Amino acid sequence: MTHDSNSNGTSRSSEAPGPDELREQVQGTREELGITLEALAGKADVKTQAQEKADAARARVRDLAHDAQEKAAGVLHTAHDRTPEPVRRHAARAGAAARQRQGLLIVGAASLALAVLLSRRWRK
């Protein structure tokens, strides 16, 4: 009986393999085939891949937005700290006055827009 070495490095007899050895080979081949089919199915599932990419993109955008929000809050805090107190008081008063006259400001802006539209129409 001669012994040869197969591609796995295991020795085998030059005789035909026995039924147990054949069953083991078939089972190993089935397992490898199952793994290969799962990998191919994963690559072929375009909808799942697209969903995963969309989820990753949403997470990146969420992180970027959070970072930008933190940076903007820091800049606002720095600007507030560097603005002299009289300027802050004046800005606060102007904002309060604008909020009290919000309706009047909206009516004025709408009137101005209407006047611009009408003047363009008359020119044509």
Secondary structure, DSSP 4 states (H G I P E B T S, - for coil): --EEE-TTS-EEESSPPPHHHHHHHHHHHHHHHHHHHHHHHHHH-HHHHHHHHHHHHHHHHHHHHHHHHHHHHHHHHHHHHHS-HHHHHHHHHHHHHHHHTHHHHHHHHHHHHHHHHHHHHHH-
